[in-house]
Amino acid sequence: MKTALTLEALQVIDAIERKGSFAAAATVLHRVPSALSYTVQKLEQDLGVTLFRKEGRRAVLTTAGRHLVERGRQLLQAADTLAADTRQIATGWEPQLRIAIDTAVALGDVLPAIAALYDQQPAIEVTLTTEVLGGTWEALLEDRVDLVVGGIEEMPRHKGLRCEPWQTIRHVFVAAPGHPVCQAPQPLTQDTIKAHRAVIIRDTSRNNAPLSRGILNPQQFIEVPDMAAKVEAQRQGLGVGYVPLASVTQAITSGALVELSVEEQRAPETTFLGWRSTYRGRALSFLIDTLRLPEAHAG
């Protein structure tokens, strides 16, 4: 069944509502008023409704007309977006880019690359999400994101996916200055650490078994959603644990947190960039190349 609605008719109705009369709308649309009248009459006839009523010289929408205009504007916007997306794809630029950033990564290491991308393609839509441990790779494996930034450990082997080393993150063991662990002899032993509550970040995996880091068995722990929450929980003395040095440098300098030496120091950790190799548009390529620059590697 052929619909009576066309984008042209929706544009006419929209212009009449915005300008208040057929004559003013005709001027904006570079058409004669009689052509607009015909379009409206034909649409009213096809739909079996009245869209406008006259109030003096103004054309005022009926209830049905108001509904058509409001929903029609959504369709017009969608059509404009579709046209823009098609033009972008024709030039190799994706209309949007979805990025998962592991919570261990400092946003300040990623946002300058996003800003550079906007300089190249201002119309692109960028979505940033924060993931943790296995949830970071799962988001890529399940095609919820186009790029992983800072994935911990190398990506699970999977056809059509690529990854490469990115930053090396140094972790330090910290606690609030008033926390009892600060009174223990250093370097801290594993037994000493196990006697105190750990602050850990919840793995964001939805469909795979969650991973855990920083828990000694047996050890009490409090689970938090991201790195900012972990740092704050440790700053308030709720627990202890390792955190990326870049996340707590200022807190250590100000005395809000204390770096403690431990017998079994955590080794520096390599993080990765990951993406799907099946399609790599200009936006994804540009962002990967920008993140590869030396200043993006200082973790």
Disulfide bonds with the S-S distance in Angstrom:
none
